[in-house]
Every structure is written in structure tokens, then in C-alpha cells.
Amino acid sequence: MDAEIRKNFRFNYFVNVMDGAFFGFGLGFASFSTVLPLFISSMTDSAILIGLVMAVHSLGWQLPQLFMAKSIARQKKYKPMVVMLTIHERVPFLGLTLIALLLPKIGVTAGLALTFLMLAWQGFGAGFTANPWQVMIHKVIPPDYLATFFGVQGAAANLLASGAAIIAGTILDRQAYPNNYALVFTLTCVCLLVSWFFIALTREPEHEVDHEKVVQNSVIRNALEILRKDKNFTWLLVSRFLSQFGVMGFNFYAVHAVKNLGASEIQAGVMTSILMISQVVMNISLGWLADRWSRLNVLKVGFIAMGLSAAVAWIAPSFNWFFLVMVLTGVTNTALWTIMMALTLQFGDDTNRPVYVGMANTLIAPFTITAPLIGGWLANLAGYQTTFLASVFFSILATLVLHLRVHDPREKISDTSL
């Protein structure tokens, strides 16, 4: 099987980078941080409902992954499962197109309800797809190139998403409401369809399945056994829990710069551009470095950048300092996504790797949801700089745990045979 994987490596690398590129292109038109919140805000003034957009997406992505593990472990090929499940993270954008077109007839109450139904469908569709997708990528991309692959794919997605965001902004500004939203959602559908065709081209050989090992324990029992036996992975999870609070101030950087430091909306837009460009550069460079040096050490660099980002935001006397903050945030985001994903896939074997991947996402879901809420509560209570200071504190804790308690799983693998 290794020979066949090596034979198809360049092809699989190309089609899966293109899948990610067009997926990012599509989500640039329907951004969860800008376009979709604006669409919700056109129907309601409720800050809670507007804030739910990202919360629903994050919860949907993370929560289901562990519960897919046993089904994934039974598969001789992961691609059929991925190709079918990923439809559920793409079709909802067609639903959003229809909602926007019909909004004058159905009214805002029905429009809001249907929009959140589509967002929940999309989020959980992404969550059910995420685990088999990651395991499939680990199978078809040789391990020595895994972080580089995720970096290149992430860079391509961010680059095209940046362009799509500019186009989407122009459409929303110049076209009449609500047809402007229908158009950007339609463009999202087109891009995601192209993305689906690329991922469907993946060449994956069959592998043997140890059915006796798969049915031995429930997913929950397997997860508990891993937490008990694999202390290295358990401490990695602890560092991930803490990192969610380390980044809780990130959501308030632009707001603080505009409201308290006198930045204009144009300058806030420049900050966003710097962030996107930083993520493009860092995805490529850090992914390459992680494969040639150490994924764990590059992750440590990202954790240090997380603390520095919040520290600079805390002490910044003017908004100009936030250009540095955005660069450091780009390093952090790349580490927490690209490098963390590649590092997690080093744990376990073909049978229990889906459990590891699921745990690394499902178990942090509560912290992903609560951390921004706590950050917002602190900001309301004592100001944004208090939230930034709290982020510095948790960043230091996360970095210390990662440095002192987690070692490279390629150097020493705990006994996690279940």
C-alpha cells in the first residue's frame, strides 16, 4: 500500500490542495466572521443571535468528531465516507441562497429560523466530515509531508478567501438587498461544487481492518482508556483547553483598536488584510518548518506568539501597534490549526487514530464556546485590556504545559493498544 500511496502522492497532493483552495474561496464569499453575521443583522438587532453564527459553526465542527470514530475505524477506504458526508457542509449554502431570494415573501422571523437551521446543518455536516477527512489525508499524504500539505492547503484557502471577501463586499455594497446576499451565496455554492469534484478525485487504496479490535470497546471507553494510558496526549489536550482562553481576546482586537485607540474602519480593514497575508505566509513557512524540524517545537512557537499577541494588545498605546498584533495572531492561528492538526495525527495507529482525532476536537468544544463568552464578560466588566491580560496569563500556562509535559510522539509512543 505504501508504494501505491507514494505513486499517487503528487496527484493526491494537488487535488486536495485544490479542494481546500476552492473551499476557502467559497467561504470567502460567505464568511462566518463578516458576511453571515451581516446577513443575520439585516434581519435582527440581537447581538446574541449575531454572535451565535460563529458559535454554531464551531460547535458543529468540533462536537460530532469523537462519535464518528468507531464508524471510521471500520472503513477499508475513507474516501467514500468523506465524499458523501461533505455534501452536508456544502448543500446548506444553496438553502441560504433560496432563503435570501424568498426573504421578502417569507419575512424575517421565518428567514432567521431557516437561516439558523441551515447554519446548524452546515456546521454539523462539517463536524461529521472532519474526522474521516483528516484520517484520509493522513493515509494518502506521506507523514513527512503532512504539515507542509496542511500549510500549503491553508495558504491557498486563505489567499482565495481574501480575494472572495473583496468581491463579496463589492457585491453587497452595489447590489440591492436581499438579492446581493443571494448572489454571494450562489458564488459560494459554485466554488464548493468545484471543491467537491477535486476531493472526489482522491486516489486511495484499500487497507486491512482489524474488526476484532474495532468492536472490542465503545468509543467512550476507548477515549477514557487513552486518557488513562497516554499521558502525553492527555497533556496535549490540557494545553489545548488552556489555549482556548489564550485566544479569547483575539475577537476584540479590532473593536478595541477602533473604539479606544482611534483606528478608522479603513485601518481596521488593513489590520484584517495583514492578518490574512500573515496566515498565507505562515501556513507555508511553518508547515514546511514543522516537517523538517519538529511539529511540537513549531507549535510551541505558536503558543509563545499567542501570549505575545495578547501582551502587545494589552500595552499598545496606539492602533499602529496592532499591525504587529495581527502578524502574531497569524502565527498563532496557523499553529493552532495547521500544526496542531498535523501533530494530532501522529498519535495512535490506524484503528484508534480516529478516536484521537475525535478527542482532540470534541473534548475542547465546551471550552471553544465558553472562552469567548468569558472574554466578553471580562471586557464588559473591566475593559478589553483586562481580557487581553487574562489571555496572556492563560497563554503562559498553555505554553508551560506544552513545554514541560508534552513530548514528540514520534520519539516515544505510549502503549495505547486497546
Rosetta blueprint (number, residue, H / E / L):
1 M L
2 D H
3 A H
4 E H
5 I H
6 R H
7 K H
8 N L
9 F H
10 R H
11 F H
12 N H
13 Y H
14 F H
15 V H
16 N H
17 V H
18 M H
19 D H
20 G H
21 A H
22 F H
23 F H
24 G H
25 F H
26 G H
27 L H
28 G H
29 F H
30 A L
31 S L
32 F L
33 S L
34 T L
35 V H
36 L H
37 P H
38 L H
39 F H
40 I H
41 S H
42 S L
43 M L
44 T L
45 D L
46 S L
47 A H
48 I H
49 L H
50 I H
51 G H
52 L H
53 V H
54 M H
55 A H
56 V H
57 H H
58 S H
59 L H
60 G H
61 W H
62 Q H
63 L L
64 P L
65 Q L
66 L H
67 F H
68 M H
69 A H
70 K H
71 S H
72 I H
73 A H
74 R L
75 Q L
76 K L
77 K L
78 Y L
79 K H
80 P H
81 M H
82 V H
83 V H
84 M H
85 L H
86 T H
87 I H
88 H H
89 E H
90 R L
91 V L
92 P H
93 F H
94 L H
95 G H
96 L H
97 T H
98 L H
99 I H
100 A H
101 L H
102 L H
103 L H
104 P H
105 K H
106 I H
107 G H
108 V H
109 T H
110 A H
111 G H
112 L H
113 A H
114 L H
115 T H
116 F H
117 L H
118 M H
119 L H
120 A H
121 W H
122 Q H
123 G H
124 F H
125 G H
126 A H
127 G H
128 F H
129 T H
130 A H
131 N H
132 P H
133 W H
134 Q H
135 V H
136 M H
137 I H
138 H H
139 K H
140 V H
141 I L
142 P L
143 P H
144 D H
145 Y H
146 L H
147 A H
148 T H
149 F H
150 F H
151 G H
152 V H
153 Q H
154 G H
155 A H
156 A H
157 A H
158 N H
159 L H
160 L H
161 A H
162 S H
163 G H
164 A H
165 A H
166 I H
167 I H
168 A H
169 G H
170 T H
171 I H
172 L H
173 D H
174 R H
175 Q L
176 A L
177 Y L
178 P L
179 N H
180 N H
181 Y H
182 A H
183 L H
184 V H
185 F H
186 T H
187 L H
188 T H
189 C H
190 V H
191 C H
192 L H
193 L H
194 V H
195 S H
196 W H
197 F H
198 F H
199 I H
200 A H
201 L L
202 T L
203 R L
204 E L
205 P L
206 E L
207 H L
208 E L
209 V L
210 D L
211 H H
212 E H
213 K H
214 V H
215 V L
216 Q L
217 N L
218 S L
219 V H
220 I H
221 R H
222 N H
223 A H
224 L H
225 E H
226 I H
227 L H
228 R H
229 K H
230 D L
231 K H
232 N H
233 F H
234 T H
235 W H
236 L H
237 L H
238 V H
239 S H
240 R H
241 F H
242 L H
243 S H
244 Q H
245 F H
246 G H
247 V L
248 M L
249 G L
250 F H
251 N H
252 F H
253 Y H
254 A H
255 V H
256 H H
257 A H
258 V H
259 K H
260 N L
261 L L
262 G L
263 A L
264 S L
265 E H
266 I H
267 Q H
268 A H
269 G H
270 V H
271 M H
272 T H
273 S H
274 I H
275 L H
276 M H
277 I H
278 S H
279 Q H
280 V H
281 V H
282 M H
283 N H
284 I H
285 S H
286 L H
287 G H
288 W H
289 L H
290 A H
291 D H
292 R H
293 W L
294 S L
295 R H
296 L H
297 N H
298 V H
299 L H
300 K H
301 V H
302 G H
303 F H
304 I H
305 A H
306 M H
307 G H
308 L H
309 S H
310 A H
311 A H
312 V H
313 A H
314 W H
315 I H
316 A L
317 P L
318 S L
319 F H
320 N H
321 W H
322 F H
323 F H
324 L H
325 V H
326 M H
327 V H
328 L H
329 T H
330 G H
331 V H
332 T H
333 N H
334 T H
335 A H
336 L H
337 W H
338 T H
339 I H
340 M H
341 M H
342 A H
343 L H
344 T H
345 L L
346 Q L
347 F L
348 G L
349 D L
350 D L
351 T L
352 N L
353 R H
354 P H
355 V H
356 Y H
357 V H
358 G H
359 M H
360 A H
361 N H
362 T H
363 L L
364 I L
365 A H
366 P H
367 F H
368 T H
369 I H
370 T H
371 A H
372 P H
373 L H
374 I H
375 G H
376 G H
377 W H
378 L H
379 A H
380 N H
381 L H
382 A H
383 G L
384 Y H
385 Q H
386 T H
387 T H
388 F H
389 L H
390 A H
391 S H
392 V H
393 F H
394 F H
395 S H
396 I H
397 L H
398 A H
399 T H
400 L H
401 V H
402 L H
403 H H
404 L H
405 R H
406 V L
407 H L
408 D L
409 P L
410 R L
411 E L
412 K L
413 I L
414 S L
415 D L
416 T L
417 S L
418 L L
